[in-house]
């Protein structure tokens, strides 16, 4: 635990993939922060991190949010992407306004838009609008498809040397979640990121066929990409435990990708962090043990 006095930064989603990367970065920088978790008992292993204080909070419980946000100046907002996400995040924004929070760094999504046919992009845009309307300063992080999303295929890549998606020939500028966390860490701890919208991508725009080629090169054996109809992709997602709402949302995401609406590349990761965004080859190299 830090002895620097009460922390003024609150991290939500601290036990998830991006949240864990973010709290590790903050701890490495010597920053004091609070991490909101549903159960302090279940998150005890995080207490070894320098500077962390665990606070109990639940997105479905307004009173717990009021307590978790007391004394907080900056907050990182991230929830699971479920059918309740919009309502949960709006509840958090209202609690943050009541608590006098000055700045919210929100994990949003590439192409967030209230009139999008993609449900994820609609709810992210609705929450962004609420934060803006609440009068707090903000940084909206809008990353493209996560490279780590391919870890969902690790079993089939390992055993059958292939992976599937309804992606067609779409080019997508995927991003490593470690780079998203790095941008979030800077936005939470440095000036100059107020009222900014950051479209975050990796350094290259790749088709799924090119992803398969990179997998093959790094893992040193052939990995094949199989383009499948939407119905097959949905059945596969339901088969590995995705809720139907989320599976349908992912199909909407992929329809958006097939229109090449996620192909642009930006330099924002490097502009904000001073480090180049990781390539897909670097991602596969770093996670190779999980795919082999």
Buried (B, 14 or more C-beta within 10 A) or exposed (E): EBEEEEBBBBBBBBBBBBBBBBBBBBBEBEBBBBBBBBEEEEBEEBEEBEBBBBBBBBBEBBEBBBBBBBEBBBBBBBBEBBBBBBBBBBBBBBBBBBBEBBBBBBBBBBBBEEEBEBBBBBBBBBBBBBBBEBEBBBBBBBBBBBBBBBBBBBEBBEEEBBBBBBBBEBBBBBBBBBBBBBBBBBBBBEEEBEEBEBBBBBBBBBBBEBBBBBBBBBBEEEBBBEBBEBEBBBEBBEEEEBEEEBBBBBBBBBBBBBEBBBBBBBEBBEEBBEEEBBBBEBBBBBBEEEBE
